[in-house]
Amino acid sequence: MSVYRDFVRDFPERCLKLLQRNERNFDLEVTQLLLVASSGFVIPRERLKDRNNTLEPDHRPKRRQDGDMVANHPDVAEFLELAGTVHQELKRPTKGSSFWPLIRSSAQYQKLRRPAGVELAAVGEVPDAMTVEKLFDILRNGLAHGNVFVKGDRNREIAALTFGQTTISGSDEYEFVTLSVRDFRSLLLGWFALLLDETLISGVQPTLQEPAA
C-alpha cells in the first residue's frame, strides 16, 4: 500500500473506495460502514477543525489560560480553501444544509439517559436550531466514545444507527441522533463529496454517486 499523500483528501478517498465496494451481501455491511465512518469521517474533520477562529470573518484568536494561542492543525493552512468550505457548511442549520436532503427521511433526535445494551432509537424531531456542526459532533463523539447503538427490524436486520453524546461533560443525560443505515451511508457519501470537491458550495446537494451494483 502506498503512503498516504494526506489525511484530508487521499485518505478519505481510500475510505470512499471501501464504502463503494459491491460486496454487500456478506452480513457485514453495517460493520464496514461503522469502520469507514470511524476513520474517514473523524480524522479529516479533526484535522480541518478551526480551533483558533482563523476562518471566522472577525478572526479573534482563541488563547489558553497561559496566554498562548490555540493552534489549528497544519492541514487547515495546507487546505485553506477546503477548510473554509467545510467550516461554512458546518455553521449552517442542519435543515438548511446540503446534508439535510440526504437524511431527512429518517433523522430523529432525543435526549435520554444512556441505556445499557445495544439497541436504541431516538424518537423526536431534529431541532430547527441544530447546526451541522452540532449534528457532526454527536456523530463524532458517538463513534469516538463508543456511544453507538443499533435498531433491528422485524427480521432482526440492522435498520438504523443511533449516536450519542453527553449534554454536559460528566452528565448522565445524553442527546441521541438516529439515522437509517441507508441515510447514514448517504451522509458519509455527502461528506466525502465535500472533501473531494472543494468547489461544492454550501446549499448544493452533493452529487457524488455510488457506482451501479
C-alpha positions in Angstrom: 0.0 0.0 0.0 1.4 3.4 -1.0 2.0 6.1 1.6 -0.9 8.5 2.1 -0.4 11.8 0.4 -2.5 13.4 3.1 -5.4 12.7 5.6 -7.7 15.3 4.2 -8.3 14.1 0.6 -6.2 11.0 -0.1 -7.2 9.1 3.0 -10.9 9.8 2.7 -10.8 8.9 -1.0 -9.5 5.4 0.0 -12.2 5.2 2.7 -14.8 6.0 0.0 -13.5 3.2 -2.2 -14.0 0.8 0.7 -17.5 2.1 1.2 -18.3 1.6 -2.5 -17.2 -2.0 -2.8 -20.0 -4.1 -4.1 -19.5 -6.9 -1.6 -22.7 -6.1 0.4 -24.3 -9.4 0.9 -21.9 -10.9 3.4 -23.7 -9.8 6.6 -21.1 -7.2 7.5 -22.3 -4.1 5.6 -23.1 -2.1 8.7 -19.9 -3.1 10.4 -18.0 -2.0 7.3 -20.0 1.3 7.4 -19.0 2.0 11.0 -15.4 1.1 10.4 -15.2 3.6 7.5 -17.1 6.3 9.4 -14.8 5.9 12.5 -11.8 6.9 10.4 -13.0 8.6 7.1 -15.4 10.9 9.0 -13.5 11.6 12.2 -9.9 12.1 11.0 -10.4 14.7 8.3 -12.8 16.6 10.4 -10.4 16.8 13.3 -7.6 18.0 11.0 -9.7 20.7 9.4 -11.4 21.9 12.6 -11.0 25.7 13.2 -9.8 25.8 16.8 -8.4 29.3 16.5 -11.3 31.1 14.8 -8.9 31.5 11.8 -11.9 31.0 9.4 -14.2 33.5 11.2 -14.7 36.9 9.5 -13.6 38.9 12.5 -10.8 36.4 13.5 -10.4 36.8 17.2 -7.8 34.2 18.1 -8.5 31.9 21.0 -6.0 31.8 23.8 -5.2 29.4 26.5 -5.1 30.4 30.2 -1.4 30.8 29.9 -1.8 33.3 27.0 -0.6 31.0 24.2 -2.8 30.9 21.2 -4.8 27.8 20.4 -3.2 26.2 17.3 -5.0 24.8 14.4 -3.8 21.6 12.8 -1.3 22.5 10.0 -3.8 21.0 7.5 -6.1 24.0 7.9 -3.4 26.1 6.3 -2.5 23.4 3.8 -6.1 23.0 2.6 -7.3 26.5 3.5 -10.0 26.8 0.8 -11.4 23.4 1.6 -11.2 24.2 5.3 -13.2 27.3 4.7 -15.8 25.5 2.6 -16.2 22.8 5.3 -16.3 25.5 8.1 -19.1 27.4 6.2 -21.2 24.2 5.8 -20.8 23.2 9.4 -22.1 26.6 10.6 -25.4 26.2 8.7 -28.6 24.9 10.3 -28.8 21.2 9.6 -32.2 21.6 7.9 -30.8 24.3 5.6 -27.6 22.4 4.7 -26.7 20.3 1.7 -26.7 17.3 4.1 -30.4 17.5 5.1 -31.9 16.1 1.9 -29.7 13.0 2.5 -31.0 12.3 6.0 -34.4 14.0 6.3 -36.4 10.8 5.7 -35.1 9.1 8.9 -33.4 11.6 11.1 -34.6 11.6 14.7 -33.3 13.4 17.9 -34.0 12.8 21.6 -32.5 13.4 25.0 -32.3 10.4 27.2 -30.2 8.7 29.9 -27.7 6.4 28.3 -29.2 2.8 28.2 -27.5 -0.5 28.6 -27.4 -2.9 25.7 -27.0 -2.4 22.0 -30.5 -1.3 20.8 -31.8 2.2 20.9 -33.7 4.5 18.5 -34.2 8.2 19.2 -37.8 9.5 18.7 -38.3 13.1 18.1 -37.8 15.9 15.6 -34.4 17.3 14.8 -34.3 20.8 16.4 -34.5 23.7 13.9 -31.6 25.3 15.6 -29.3 22.3 15.3 -26.3 23.2 13.2 -24.4 20.7 11.0 -21.5 21.1 13.4 -23.7 20.0 16.3 -25.0 17.1 14.3 -21.5 16.1 13.4 -20.3 16.5 17.0 -22.9 13.9 18.1 -21.9 11.5 15.3 -18.2 12.0 16.0 -18.4 11.7 19.8 -20.7 8.6 19.5 -18.1 6.9 17.2 -15.1 8.0 19.3 -16.5 7.2 22.7 -18.5 4.1 22.0 -22.0 5.6 22.2 -23.3 3.8 19.2 -26.5 1.8 19.1 -28.5 -0.1 16.5 -32.1 -0.9 15.9 -33.3 -4.1 14.3 -36.3 -4.6 12.0 -38.8 -7.4 12.1 -36.2 -9.8 10.6 -33.6 -8.7 13.1 -31.6 -7.0 10.4 -30.0 -3.7 11.4 -32.3 -0.9 10.1 -31.0 2.2 11.9 -27.9 3.5 13.8 -28.0 5.8 16.8 -25.2 8.0 18.0 -25.0 9.9 21.3 -23.0 12.4 23.4 -23.5 13.9 26.8 -25.4 17.1 27.0 -22.9 18.5 29.6 -19.5 16.9 30.4 -19.9 14.4 33.2 -23.7 14.4 32.9 -25.8 11.3 32.8 -28.1 12.9 30.2 -27.3 12.2 26.6 -28.6 13.5 23.3 -29.0 11.0 20.5 -29.4 11.1 16.8 -30.8 8.2 14.9 -30.4 7.6 11.1 -31.4 4.7 9.0 -28.5 2.7 7.7 -29.2 3.9 4.2 -29.3 7.6 5.2 -26.1 7.3 7.3 -24.4 5.8 4.3 -25.7 8.7 2.1 -24.4 11.2 4.7 -21.0 9.7 4.5 -21.0 9.9 0.7 -22.0 13.6 1.0 -19.2 14.2 3.5 -16.7 12.6 1.1 -18.1 14.6 -1.8 -17.5 17.8 0.2 -13.9 16.8 0.9 -13.1 15.6 -2.6 -14.6 18.5 -4.4 -13.9 21.8 -2.7 -15.9 23.7 -5.4 -19.1 22.3 -3.8 -20.8 25.3 -2.3 -23.0 25.4 0.7 -26.6 24.6 0.0 -25.9 22.5 -3.0 -26.7 18.8 -2.6 -23.6 16.6 -3.0 -23.7 14.9 -6.4 -21.2 12.1 -5.7 -22.9 8.9 -6.7 -22.2 5.3 -5.9 -21.4 3.0 -8.9 -24.3 0.8 -10.1 -24.3 -2.5 -8.3 
